[in-house]
Amino acid sequence: MAVTGTAYPAEAWRIREPALDPSLLTRNETIFALGNGTLGARGTFEEGYPGEVSGTYVNGFYEETPIIYGEIAYAYAKNRQVMLNVADGKPIRLAVGGDRLDLSTGTILSYERTLELARGVLERAFRWRSPGGIEIEVRARRTVSFARRHVMAMDWSVTVLKGKGALVVESCLEAGVGNQASGDDPRIGAHFREQPLAVVQGEADGMKGLLTQETRNTRLTISCAMEHTLRTEGDMQRVSATASFTIPRATITITADAAEGATLRLSKYLGYCTSLEFPRAACAARARDAAAQAREAGFSVLMAEQKQILDDFWRVADIQLDGDEALQQSLRYNLYSLFQSAGRDGRTSIAAKGLTGEGYEGHYFWDTEIYVLPFFIYTRPEIARALLRYRCGILDKARARAAEMSQRGALFPWRTIGGEETSPYYPAGTAQYHINADIVHAFRKYMEATEDPTLLREGGAEMLFETARLWADLGAYIPRKGGAFCINEVTGPNEYTALVNNNLYTNLMARENLSYAALIAEEMRETAPAEFDRIARAIGLAQAEIEEWRRAARSMYVPYDSETGIYAQDDAFLDRAAWDFARTPAGSYPLLLHYHPLVIYRHQVLKQPDVVLAQVLLGNLFTRSDKKRNFDYYDPLTTGDSSLSPCIQSVAAAELGYTEMAYRYFSRTARMDLDDVNGNVRDGVHTAAMAGTWISIVYGFAGMRDHDGALSFNPKLPGPWKRLLFRLRFRGRLLEIETTRETATYRLSEGEPMAISHRGRELRLLPGNPVSVSLIPTLECVIFDLDGVLTDTAELHFQAWQRLAAEERLPFDRTVNERLRGVSRRNSLEVILRHAGVELSEEEKKALAERKNGYYRELISRLSPADLLPGIADLLERLRQIGIKTGLASASHNAREIVQRLEIGRFLDLVVDPSEIVKGKPDPEVFFRAAEGLGVPYENCAGVEDAEVGIQAIKAAGMFAVGIGSGLLEADWVLPDTRGLTAPELGERFTRRSRA
């Protein structure tokens, strides 16, 4: 973790810089940036400083330049699109007694800067002694208005504390700014050969000024107007103001002679308007109006408006976290940053760096739909709708791109601003076809959470149908894959593995896209036939095509390795060599900056989670065992080179009970920007990681799942936390979830009654009637192994193996037999053969295993209830009486026959044997299956085993482990035999462990 600089004091509602550290200036330009989804401004000082990146950005305002390729091919992306650094209205320069205010000279007597998250204002106050000995105090407040999205306003004052002298204040509109030039890092900087913005109009008069700029290629126009109010207090003489305009700036200069104690206060109002919204000829007038109306309202009114909007935002969006002040601070900072970065007009989206910096050139990626939209869907659905409207608005360009790529339907760009594909590196750009399904996934979540039918009519249905068309045309039914529908030569979320066949994430998400498109088509045909017919005629959609979507979805190929029980990332991933992490220097991350792509592509190494992301988004398609095996395999291969990774890893780890690991990943994503974890905050915030903080809380520690429009929760708090509270909007309702270490409480604050699921149990919520449920595990189920726990069939296994070994002249004794405890028949045979140094064919092994089973079945035919181990009959009877469910999780294929001969079937609610699982113990699958079959949360289960691998399986399942025998050190409770295993003692020990 490359944390740099010092932390901000942990304060719940503000980010405070208590002293000036020159080494952190560019980082803090990002941290203290302000925005409103339309307009953004980096947190540079009014007086400026050397090396500043004084960025001012308008969402969606960009320039286009040709991409220069050394070697080009058909349908490569043609142009770069770059969000522009437009005219800077922040500068207010000051000279005192002839000395220019510069905090790198003179003496700083005090300094503090604060971003107030509840009020939406940036405040700075410092005292400074000039080289000439005059002491002053400067106070500055800045806001970018949420109520007036074209307005930025500043309230600035200087007070002479000691001495006296002439004050010269210059308030500027500065067009002599530009974008950062590109360097060695492909994620940063622009490639302009000439200034992309030209000043086409400028004026200054009285206390007003105006600049109009125009792009050279996209022919977009932007006007910025400024207006001022000036007030003085105390002994201030010869106050005057002059205006001037000389390209590239408009300047209002104020001069005065100030005595000790005098104050000059300047309020500055800026209006930014572009031809994205208004006719080009009207931009200047619109900007003047925005600035004038803000000035007439006054700074205090703007602040009151800001507070009102933020009060409404925080009422739903706030997350309250007791037990970690630094994380509480970062939660609110991250959510605030998302709110001020997201487009709200349906024409713009949210860039990877928001409106805070020029990293990734201001492009929109899949970050919006997969990471950011869930937060807005459940807190500000109107913003989520606007972000989806942006995708609908560029559908025609997506259609054109699909045609360019020789496909039907629509293909959305991997990175863009205006709607065209701008990624010059197609293996990690255009090849990420999953962007189509990502957008549809977010669209579906929005529809299910809001039940808003209007978005379908406003382009949503067409977008859905055209993306399904793309998948149906892109894939093919491949005979060598059993006729399955395959999608070849694509790149999944893991950009360290490119151009593969059957990327699991892509195939599963495409399948969902196809199925959902078919579902919506049929629903619209029934509920809105006229609207459906209009769309079908417009795009030439026939019923046969809808049926083809269903067929492709049903036939979708899903790469899976039956030997390991792992879902393969793609057809070839498991055949690649693992990356040598041990020999990779710490300074060689991110790998993309230190290794050629081909070197990376040859290995099993992940930049972002891929399979794990699929099982987080589409968790209803995977069993708990699948999720654990996949996570355990892929997580160690994940580098963390991408800021998108930790939140997904946190959610997956939390679901599997890896709470400490989940907390570490969460801490990394939550403090990504405030702690500058990746050392690149100077280039802008990480909006996906910020949204990932919300995802980690809601989907991770609260365990929310929202499959098919139904909400379920499985909350658990990590160690340091005492209480967690957050709210969700869902289908016109406001739901509050409060979790402590002991209880989860669900409150329906607004709306009609609703049902939710808590750990698999339905809860009915009524307005004003909170429902609290205990989170302390309660014993509901006991899952038994068979051999050595219910009966001693281990001796029978030994006799059967001994007979086989003697016949085959294989060395075998009780020492070797101990290694077979809890192991499946096939794996037991492998142990015996390895011990003997014998290699056999698969057919020979199969024959030996079947012969051994025959000998064993002869022996178990003699079993009767008298062969139950001591105390077991009474235990099963007692558990049944007190309502504790029981299950059998056995490695024996003969388990059901043995249960029948022992006559205990009436006591067992479920039997799981090897025929129902993929991996045997120590894999926990058999215990997961038993808990799921019994409908009991795994936390409320106890498992009883006599073998080390069995205890390992129980612990891996997150259950209370009872060991029968010796050497079972991992068990929670160990008994020498079954005589001491009683229901009261088991319940007492389970409860004691649960409350520890």
Secondary structure as UniProt FT lines:
FT   TURN            12..13
FT   STRAND          14..17
FT   HELIX           22..24
FT   HELIX           25..31
FT   STRAND          34..35
FT   STRAND          39..41
FT   TURN            50..51
FT   STRAND          56..58
FT   TURN            59..60
FT   STRAND          62..66
FT   TURN            74..75
FT   STRAND          79..83
FT   STRAND          92..96
FT   TURN            97..98
FT   STRAND          99..100
FT   TURN            103..104
FT   STRAND          107..116
FT   TURN            117..120
FT   STRAND          121..129
FT   TURN            131..132
FT   STRAND          135..144
FT   TURN            149..150
FT   STRAND          151..162
FT   STRAND          165..174
FT   TURN            186..187
FT   STRAND          197..205
FT   TURN            206..207
FT   STRAND          208..215
FT   STRAND          221..233
FT   STRAND          236..246
FT   TURN            247..248
FT   STRAND          249..258
FT   TURN            260..261
FT   STRAND          263..274
FT   TURN            275..277
FT   HELIX           280..282
FT   HELIX           283..297
FT   HELIX           299..317
FT   STRAND          320..322
FT   HELIX           325..341
FT   TURN            352..355
FT   HELIX           359..362
FT   HELIX           368..372
FT   HELIX           373..379
FT   HELIX           381..393
FT   HELIX           395..404
FT   TURN            405..406
FT   HELIX           426..428
FT   TURN            429..431
FT   HELIX           434..450
FT   HELIX           454..455
FT   HELIX           456..460
FT   HELIX           461..474
FT   STRAND          476..478
FT   HELIX           479..481
FT   TURN            482..483
FT   STRAND          484..486
FT   TURN            495..496
FT   HELIX           504..527
FT   HELIX           529..539
FT   HELIX           543..554
FT   STRAND          560..561
FT   TURN            562..565
FT   STRAND          566..567
FT   TURN            571..572
FT   HELIX           573..575
FT   STRAND          577..578
FT   HELIX           581..583
FT   HELIX           586..588
FT   HELIX           591..593
FT   HELIX           597..601
FT   STRAND          603..604
FT   HELIX           611..617
FT   HELIX           619..621
FT   HELIX           624..634
FT   HELIX           635..637
FT   TURN            643..644
FT   HELIX           645..655
FT   TURN            656..657
FT   HELIX           659..670
FT   TURN            671..678
FT   HELIX           681..683
FT   HELIX           687..695
FT   HELIX           696..701
FT   HELIX           707..709
FT   STRAND          712..713
FT   TURN            719..720
FT   STRAND          723..730
FT   TURN            731..732
FT   STRAND          733..740
FT   STRAND          743..750
FT   STRAND          754..758
FT   TURN            759..760
FT   STRAND          761..767
FT   STRAND          771..774
FT   STRAND          781..784
FT   TURN            788..790
FT   HELIX           794..808
FT   HELIX           814..818
FT   TURN            819..822
FT   HELIX           825..836
FT   HELIX           842..860
FT   TURN            861..862
FT   HELIX           865..867
FT   TURN            870..871
FT   HELIX           872..881
FT   TURN            882..883
FT   STRAND          885..889
FT   TURN            893..894
FT   HELIX           895..902
FT   HELIX           905..907
FT   STRAND          910..912
FT   HELIX           914..916
FT   TURN            921..922
FT   HELIX           925..934
FT   HELIX           938..940
FT   STRAND          941..945
FT   HELIX           948..956
FT   TURN            957..958
FT   STRAND          960..964
FT   TURN            969..970
FT   STRAND          973..975
FT   HELIX           978..980
FT   HELIX           983..995
//
